[in-house]
Amino acid sequence: MVYGLRYNSEGQLGLGHDTPIHPPQPFISGQDFVLALNTDNNVIFSFGLNDEGQLGRN
């Protein structure tokens, strides 16, 4: 299961809306990005703005 929580002002949680979702769950949330851990298989997902490489992608 993957949890996406927090600000979501730019849709960075990947939920298809911009409504904030509140904790607690395994995640790291920045101003405009989120890193979420899938605890079933230990895969990390990243959502949101990536203008400074904060998502860990090219």
Protein Blocks (a to p, Z undefined) as FASTA:
>chain_A
ZZdehjklnopnonopacdcdddddddddfkbccdddfklopacdedjfklopnopZZ
